[in-house]
Amino acid sequence: MSIDITTIDDEEEWNRYVERSDGTTPLHRYGALALQADYAEATLYPYAGFKGQEAVGLFPVFEIRKGPVSTAFSPPPDIRVPYLGPATLNVAKLKRRKRDRRVKRFVEGCLERIEEEIGPKYAHFRTDGRFEDLRPFGWNDHDVTPEYTYLVDLTADEETVKGRFSSDARSNIRDGEDAAYTIEEGGPAAIERIVEQVRNRYEAQDVSFHLSTEFVVDLYERLPAGSIRPYALRVDGEFVGGILAIDDGDRVYRWQGGVRPDAETEVAPNDLLDWRVMHDAMERGRSGYDLVGADSPRINRYKAKFGPELETYYSVEQGTPVMNTMAHLYRKFR
């Protein structure tokens, strides 16, 4: 039996499948997809694959049209969503040959629909590390490029997890035990301070930062409680730094924040913030803390201090030579 590809425009039905997949994040939920489409000025195609009545995969795709040229993305560019792309359901139970065949038919069916309905001159998809079988993209003339992130294993007890940290990270956390500071989960006001600080940090380095504060606040308000967690550290009541974390029920993602603070303090704010996020995640039974990115030598030195494992995810690209060149130049200079 073949895999039928359809679009699901019913929010409740789509979210039911999102919740059943072990490869999705809150940003796969329908409300989050609709917000991504709005802020990226894109058209959403929420593709789903079925074998009979059984769902086998989800693949949200966004069309962005500039004049006569259509492009396809998942996630859309410039809104700093770390991963999206396809996710599977009900395949882990299958033996390898049947699983490979089902994933291949699902991906190829989606690619056919993308070509028929969007006809993109350029396509770019970025998968979650849990989507492992990228071969169907390569077999269908897409370029598949590995990218890397760091993942901290949170399945051990706190002392074991902390024991994997570098000596300076452990020292900074220990020194913070007697320091006068607070870390609290906030709401929209905390989001605004964190995003503003990140934007100022990027602009100080002459780097564009396109993430809209309103987009993050809308995600916070539309997604289930606890999906977006804004952590703010204050000293003497003054905001020093923060981290926006995403919680998908299994992993927690260090989405935004954790940049160099504007003022000198007696504590190491980012070490304390990251440890607090991990501590809370362990209390909620989460398995890992994704530090979101391990491709920058300058930033990696900080992230590696938490004893993470290197995890691979993938960028998938297809386009004409001219469009590919334009896309690469845009990413390089944006």
C-alpha positions as semicolon CSV with decimal commas, in nm:
position;residue;x (nm);y (nm);z (nm)
1;M;0,000;0,000;0,000
2;S;0,137;0,341;-0,098
3;I;0,170;0,645;0,127
4;D;-0,096;0,909;0,067
5;I;0,015;1,269;0,119
6;T;-0,242;1,526;0,222
7;T;-0,252;1,861;0,397
8;I;-0,413;1,892;0,739
9;D;-0,563;2,233;0,808
10;D;-0,744;2,133;1,125
11;E;-0,537;2,250;1,423
12;E;-0,667;1,989;1,665
13;E;-0,606;1,700;1,428
14;W;-0,256;1,818;1,333
15;N;-0,154;1,867;1,696
16;R;-0,279;1,517;1,780
17;Y;-0,020;1,375;1,540
18;V;0,249;1,614;1,663
19;E;0,198;1,482;2,014
20;R;0,231;1,122;1,895
21;S;0,562;1,176;1,718
22;D;0,891;1,149;1,908
23;G;1,066;1,377;1,657
24;T;0,870;1,700;1,693
25;T;0,911;2,013;1,904
26;P;0,648;2,268;2,011
27;L;0,739;2,461;1,696
28;H;0,576;2,181;1,492
29;R;0,240;2,256;1,656
30;Y;-0,016;2,414;1,425
31;G;-0,035;2,744;1,613
32;A;0,343;2,782;1,598
33;L;0,344;2,699;1,226
34;A;0,075;2,959;1,159
35;L;0,280;3,221;1,344
36;Q;0,592;3,128;1,149
37;A;0,399;3,169;0,825
38;D;0,263;3,508;0,936
39;Y;0,598;3,653;1,042
40;A;0,785;3,509;0,742
41;E;0,512;3,627;0,501
42;A;0,484;3,270;0,379
43;T;0,214;3,021;0,282
44;L;0,198;2,710;0,501
45;Y;0,159;2,361;0,356
46;P;0,112;2,121;0,652
47;Y;0,181;1,792;0,473
48;A;0,101;1,461;0,641
49;G;0,153;1,108;0,517
50;F;-0,086;0,818;0,577
51;K;-0,071;0,446;0,514
52;G;-0,438;0,370;0,513
53;Q;-0,570;0,529;0,833
54;E;-0,231;0,526;1,007
55;A;-0,026;0,847;1,014
56;V;0,338;0,789;0,920
57;G;0,485;1,140;0,901
58;L;0,447;1,518;0,917
59;F;0,631;1,770;0,702
60;P;0,536;2,139;0,737
61;V;0,662;2,340;0,439
62;F;0,649;2,716;0,378
63;E;0,628;2,878;0,037
64;I;0,782;3,224;0,001
65;R;0,714;3,391;-0,331
66;K;0,908;3,689;-0,464
67;G;0,757;3,798;-0,794
68;P;0,747;3,493;-1,023
69;V;0,996;3,294;-0,811
70;S;0,872;3,047;-0,551
71;T;1,092;2,899;-0,280
72;A;1,021;2,631;-0,019
73;F;1,154;2,625;0,337
74;S;1,116;2,433;0,660
75;P;1,169;2,627;0,883
76;P;1,133;2,970;0,716
77;P;1,448;3,185;0,703
78;D;1,529;3,473;0,936
79;I;1,305;3,380;1,232
80;R;1,575;3,171;1,401
81;V;1,374;2,851;1,444
82;P;1,651;2,595;1,494
83;Y;1,491;2,284;1,344
84;L;1,170;2,183;1,173
85;G;1,142;1,965;0,862
86;P;0,990;1,616;0,856
87;A;0,906;1,398;1,154
88;T;0,786;1,038;1,153
89;L;0,518;0,846;1,342
90;N;0,466;0,476;1,396
91;V;0,788;0,363;1,226
92;A;1,015;0,277;1,521
93;K;0,825;-0,050;1,572
94;L;0,897;-0,166;1,216
95;K;1,181;-0,387;1,100
96;R;1,455;-0,210;0,908
97;R;1,348;-0,298;0,553
98;K;0,986;-0,196;0,609
99;R;1,090;0,120;0,797
100;D;1,326;0,227;0,519
101;R;1,056;0,171;0,258
102;R;0,796;0,367;0,454
103;V;1,022;0,668;0,519
104;K;1,134;0,669;0,155
105;R;0,777;0,671;0,026
106;F;0,673;0,938;0,275
107;V;0,959;1,174;0,187
108;E;0,927;1,116;-0,187
109;G;0,552;1,169;-0,169
110;C;0,603;1,502;0,006
111;L;0,867;1,610;-0,247
112;E;0,624;1,531;-0,528
113;R;0,354;1,744;-0,368
114;I;0,603;2,028;-0,311
115;E;0,701;2,019;-0,677
116;E;0,337;2,007;-0,793
117;E;0,198;2,274;-0,561
118;I;0,493;2,509;-0,509
119;G;0,736;2,433;-0,791
120;P;1,025;2,595;-0,601
121;K;1,331;2,731;-0,775
122;Y;1,508;2,681;-0,443
123;A;1,429;2,465;-0,139
124;H;1,595;2,445;0,202
125;F;1,495;2,218;0,491
126;R;1,664;2,178;0,830
127;T;1,583;1,864;1,023
128;D;1,579;1,772;1,388
129;G;1,864;1,538;1,486
130;R;1,608;1,268;1,559
131;F;1,515;1,244;1,190
132;E;1,794;1,010;1,090
133;D;1,722;0,883;0,738
134;L;1,813;1,159;0,494
135;R;1,883;0,919;0,207
136;P;1,551;0,978;0,025
137;F;1,645;1,344;-0,015
138;G;1,982;1,253;-0,165
139;W;1,819;0,997;-0,395
140;N;1,595;1,276;-0,523
141;D;1,868;1,524;-0,621
142;H;1,886;1,721;-0,296
143;D;2,216;1,812;-0,135
144;V;2,237;1,688;0,223
145;T;2,487;1,864;0,451
146;P;2,563;1,759;0,810
147;E;2,554;2,025;1,077
148;Y;2,626;1,991;1,447
149;T;2,490;2,072;1,788
150;Y;2,586;1,984;2,144
151;L;2,352;1,772;2,356
152;V;2,393;1,743;2,734
153;D;2,271;1,408;2,869
154;L;2,037;1,477;3,161
155;T;1,938;1,119;3,239
156;A;2,183;1,079;3,531
157;D;2,154;1,238;3,875
158;E;2,251;1,603;3,925
159;E;2,595;1,539;4,072
160;T;2,687;1,307;3,784
161;V;2,569;1,560;3,526
162;K;2,756;1,842;3,701
163;G;3,063;1,620;3,736
164;R;3,099;1,618;3,356
165;F;3,132;1,998;3,352
166;S;3,467;2,172;3,326
167;S;3,631;2,281;3,650
168;D;3,560;2,649;3,587
169;A;3,190;2,579;3,522
170;R;3,163;2,382;3,846
171;S;3,350;2,656;4,032
172;N;3,124;2,928;3,892
173;I;2,814;2,735;3,994
174;R;2,954;2,668;4,341
175;D;3,052;3,033;4,388
176;G;2,702;3,134;4,290
177;E;2,553;2,945;4,583
178;D;2,646;3,228;4,820
179;A;2,600;3,517;4,577
180;A;2,315;3,767;4,580
181;Y;2,123;3,706;4,259
182;T;1,790;3,560;4,150
183;I;1,686;3,348;3,852
184;E;1,317;3,336;3,776
185;E;1,098;3,219;3,492
186;G;0,915;3,517;3,356
187;G;0,664;3,604;3,089
188;P;0,641;3,854;2,803
189;A;0,839;4,121;2,990
190;A;1,130;3,880;3,041
191;I;1,112;3,776;2,675
192;E;1,139;4,139;2,568
193;R;1,448;4,196;2,783
194;I;1,620;3,878;2,665
195;V;1,552;3,936;2,294
196;E;1,655;4,301;2,325
197;Q;1,984;4,202;2,486
198;V;2,057;3,946;2,215
199;R;1,970;4,195;1,941
200;N;2,201;4,458;2,094
201;R;2,482;4,204;2,117
202;Y;2,446;4,107;1,751
203;E;2,426;4,466;1,634
204;A;2,739;4,554;1,833
205;Q;2,917;4,297;1,615
206;D;2,756;4,434;1,294
207;V;2,551;4,116;1,255
208;S;2,185;4,133;1,153
209;F;1,933;3,991;1,395
210;H;1,589;3,938;1,243
211;L;1,405;3,767;1,528
212;S;1,096;3,969;1,617
213;T;1,018;4,016;1,985
214;E;0,649;4,006;1,899
215;F;0,695;3,667;1,731
216;V;0,848;3,516;2,046
217;V;0,580;3,667;2,270
218;D;0,309;3,534;2,039
219;L;0,465;3,186;2,052
220;Y;0,479;3,204;2,432
221;E;0,112;3,299;2,451
222;R;-0,017;3,057;2,187
223;L;0,175;2,739;2,273
224;P;0,087;2,519;2,572
225;A;0,216;2,653;2,904
226;G;0,579;2,561;2,963
227;S;0,671;2,525;2,595
228;I;0,864;2,855;2,593
229;R;1,048;2,922;2,919
230;P;1,211;3,267;2,964
231;Y;1,474;3,255;3,240
232;A;1,597;3,593;3,368
233;L;1,889;3,648;3,605
234;R;1,888;3,965;3,817
235;V;2,138;4,116;4,057
236;D;1,998;4,369;4,304
237;G;1,676;4,359;4,108
238;E;1,846;4,461;3,780
239;F;1,827;4,239;3,473
240;V;2,170;4,097;3,385
241;G;2,097;3,820;3,137
242;G;1,858;3,550;3,034
243;I;1,791;3,239;2,829
244;L;1,484;3,151;2,625
245;A;1,441;2,774;2,646
246;I;1,205;2,552;2,447
247;D;1,067;2,238;2,615
248;D;0,929;1,961;2,391
249;G;0,850;1,717;2,670
250;D;1,168;1,516;2,610
251;R;1,443;1,768;2,540
252;V;1,500;2,129;2,634
253;Y;1,657;2,365;2,380
254;R;1,877;2,666;2,453
255;W;1,702;2,875;2,192
256;Q;1,807;3,238;2,247
257;G;2,001;3,436;2,506
258;G;2,302;3,352;2,713
259;V;2,503;3,629;2,547
260;R;2,776;3,833;2,714
261;P;2,608;4,062;2,971
262;D;2,622;4,438;2,935
263;A;2,766;4,496;3,284
264;E;3,030;4,326;3,495
265;T;2,899;4,120;3,786
266;E;3,048;3,913;4,065
267;V;2,876;3,601;3,932
268;A;2,905;3,411;3,602
269;P;2,549;3,470;3,480
270;N;2,547;3,236;3,183
271;D;2,691;2,941;3,373
272;L;2,427;2,994;3,642
273;L;2,148;3,033;3,387
274;D;2,245;2,720;3,193
275;W;2,272;2,517;3,513
276;R;1,932;2,640;3,631
277;V;1,774;2,542;3,298
278;M;1,933;2,196;3,324
279;H;1,837;2,157;3,691
280;D;1,473;2,239;3,618
281;A;1,473;2,014;3,310
282;M;1,597;1,720;3,516
283;E;1,325;1,783;3,773
284;R;1,070;1,762;3,491
285;G;1,224;1,434;3,372
286;R;1,374;1,564;3,047
287;S;1,643;1,353;2,881
288;G;1,868;1,617;2,725
289;Y;1,964;1,983;2,692
290;D;2,029;2,083;2,332
291;L;2,270;2,378;2,329
292;V;2,154;2,457;1,972
293;G;2,460;2,476;1,754
294;A;2,819;2,359;1,758
295;D;2,948;2,515;1,437
296;S;3,120;2,826;1,575
297;P;3,468;2,770;1,723
298;R;3,435;3,087;1,929
299;I;3,107;2,988;2,091
300;N;3,182;2,616;2,110
301;R;3,448;2,671;2,374
302;Y;3,179;2,792;2,613
303;K;2,921;2,527;2,525
304;A;3,170;2,240;2,547
305;K;3,231;2,317;2,916
306;F;2,907;2,134;3,002
307;G;3,037;1,797;2,886
308;P;2,796;1,752;2,595
309;E;2,788;1,491;2,321
310;L;2,816;1,600;1,959
311;E;2,491;1,540;1,769
312;T;2,436;1,566;1,395
313;Y;2,141;1,724;1,222
314;Y;2,109;1,808;0,853
315;S;2,045;2,085;0,605
316;V;1,879;1,976;0,281
317;E;1,901;2,197;-0,027
318;Q;1,791;2,190;-0,388
319;G;1,792;2,463;-0,648
320;T;1,926;2,595;-0,972
321;P;2,297;2,688;-0,969
322;V;2,208;3,058;-0,970
323;M;1,959;3,024;-0,683
324;N;2,201;2,811;-0,480
325;T;2,473;3,073;-0,522
326;M;2,238;3,354;-0,421
327;A;2,125;3,158;-0,115
328;H;2,482;3,092;-0,005
329;L;2,579;3,456;-0,046
330;Y;2,271;3,566;0,149
331;R;2,357;3,335;0,442
332;K;2,717;3,452;0,437
333;F;2,650;3,826;0,441
334;R;2,309;3,866;0,611
